[in-house]
Amino acid sequence: MVMRRRKSAGKSTRKHTDRVQRQLSSSSRDRAARRHARHEGHQELPEDIMMDAAQLFRENINAPFWKRRPFYFLVGLTVGLMGMFAVSSTPAAQSHLGDLQTYLALQLADIDLANVLPASGMIDDLFGNFTNLVKSAPSSEIPFMPAIAHREQLNLKPHFPVVLMHGIISSGLESWSTSEKSKKYFRKRMWGTTTMFRSVLLEKELWTEHLKLDPWTGLDPPDIKLRVAQGLDSADYFVTGYWIWAKIIENLAAIGYDSNTMHLASYDWRLSFANLETRDQYFSRLKSTIEVAYQANHRKSVVITHSMGSVLFPYFLKWVEHPDYGNGGRDWTDKYIESFVNVGGPMMGVPKALTSMLSGETRDTMNLGSFGAYLLEKFFSRRERANLMRTWAGGSSMLPKGGEIVWGTQQQAPDDERNEAYHSFGNMISFVPQLVEISKNGTEIKKTALHDILLRNHTIHSSMGLLHHSTDEAYQEMLKRNYSFGITTSKKQLAINDNDPRTWSNPVESKLPIAPNMKIYCFYGVGLPTERSYFYAATSDQDTAAQQDAMAVNDTDKHVAEAESKPLELYIDASIHDPMERVETGVRFSEGDGTVPLLSLGYMCAPSGGWTKHADLYNPGHSPVILKEYQDESEGMLNVRGGSKASNHVDILGNWEMTLDLLRIVSNQGDQVSQRITSNIEQIAQKVELQHER
């Protein structure tokens, strides 16, 4: 009985299989006939297209996963990423990269990514899932910690309204253009989220066109409109899995804050500070937000800033009190601002901003390894990167300020280290003479190349001149119109600067408002190698031209004039490599938070620095300044974000101790946050010699 049932079931199965095969065979023949008809020029009917699609879908569903195209795509992507990592990180392999790089570059150039990668949201999910795959989930990133663990014990609860101001590149930028080329991106983020990655991979030129600003006006180019995302999610995560402000927002929420008592003042970081108001009325909106919070709560606001936001906020205070701009009155800051909390603020600028504008390079691009750098150069060259970033006037606000008094001369700098094998940090950009071979009568002679007069060691003063000669007129005019990077030690000149917005983003050319009741907290990380100066070279063709000019022209003045009329093509010289002396791939390191040197992080806040020792100049209201440093104690490579004691430039926003200090301040317990200095910032500040003038 059982055997008969099995035979009957087997016959039924075979009949069903035969029927399916006949249907598939018939369908395949039908598809072949339709393809032949298309080839012969006959029109294909809509029902034919639908039948083809349905049949392909059935065949794909019936096939095992390992036979489907997504499987091969994912395997290829994984193997490719693993191979790229292995090749770029194995010293033995790097010696044989020349032929391999050329071959892979040619193969990649032949791939039509726009057709290979799916055009739908699948690629967004792929990038998002990949981000989650490479991200660990350590215990130190438990949500709402450390607030939950300490809120009862420390009596943490909402008191002051909170305003958050993010740093450069932290907020998402959405497309609001309705032109033909932009319609498919309407209200999608061209910066931030995985849509950005898809756009860069598939339509790099179109993406670049959207991100660029007009080089002369610094505003939107024709038919392009990007606007900063709004709300707390505008800068909580950069992409899936990579948090920026999310940890701070979570912990504030854990002690009772919500969207009524906490405001993230997002802004388009590409714009110059002046254009933030011109285009978006950013300062007017922020002024109203703080005033409304005061009226609703009868309490001042605590403003927590990070990175570029720490430079933008003092500019805002100058704007809001000026009678021709915000017209808030000279007591506005003291009336409405309880505390200015500066986290990782590059108050004196950052050297990497200079190299970004000069050649489109930083430590990050140099650390990709030879293979990664090669691919990046082929896909998005340093010239393309520099041209894009030069239209972002906001980025130029991060250029070093204070001149040689702050950053040093060729002989010495305030942050020079003892027993330094290389010359002073005051040489921010150095050119090492290149050896060239000259064949004469069959004999090879090595001779030191004669460089153009501009190719020499540069302090910050002459480095700015080098930037001037290496950029176009539009960029030069933008800098003159928006910023000033010098230093003022005269009270009379500082009073004049009160009416010059170009100086308001420079803390040593502009004074803080008179606000004796506003507390200033300076929090930043220490203990990480941070780029401080660079070794550069010129492209080989220009190097040769410079030699010929120098040999042919005896008149030095004439040579200088000719040299200065020619823009220079420069690049960081990766051959200068001495890890024992903190020099890697042309970048020389000092103390800092991994992005901003200690000199810039701490000078204005140190007891011997600008806002304390020289308060009569730069802090006339004598607002109290509290400086606290956080030694970096990252958990290592197993935790890509460093863990609860990480203190690098971005990850400090997840540092538990720093977070608790913020929670104390917003809970009206700021008196429990005491000063702590573990670095040599005091000695550095004492070496910045300011001569007060009347």
Beta strands, then each sheet from edge to edge (+ up, - down):
strand 1: 162-165
strand 2: 173-175
strand 3: 189-191
strand 4: 226-228
strand 5: 237-239
strand 6: 242-243
strand 7: 262-264
strand 8: 301-306
strand 9: 337-343
strand 10: 429-431
strand 11: 435-440
strand 12: 443-448
strand 13: 519-526
strand 14: 528-538
strand 15: 570-572
strand 16: 583-584
strand 17: 587-592
strand 18: 625-631
sheet 1: 7+ 1+ 8+ 9+ 13+ 18+
sheet 2: 3+ 2- 4+
sheet 3: 5+ 6-
sheet 4: 10+ 14+ 15-
sheet 5: 10+ 14+ 17- 16+
sheet 6: 11+ 12-
end
